[in-house]
Amino acid sequence: MRQGKRFELVVEGPVTPAVLAQARKAAEQLLANPVIEDVVSVTDADAAGA
């Protein structure tokens, strides 16, 4: 069984690798509970075709 949460962040300006790295760091430090969950992915939804 897998349970999780999904956060969508809106970024002003272009989504660069540096911006994605900052988003991943924020997710790992602020949004996830490292005892019970991991950050699985941080992606650019526009580039992924969403």
GIHUMO-V273897 format. One line per field, one symbol per residue. ss: DSSP state (A for helix, B for strand, O for the rest). A space follows every 50 residues. Layout:
BEGIN
ss->???
END
This chain:
BEGIN
ss->OOOOOOOOOOOOOOOOAAAAAAAAAAAAAAAOOOOOOOOOOOOOOOOOOO
END
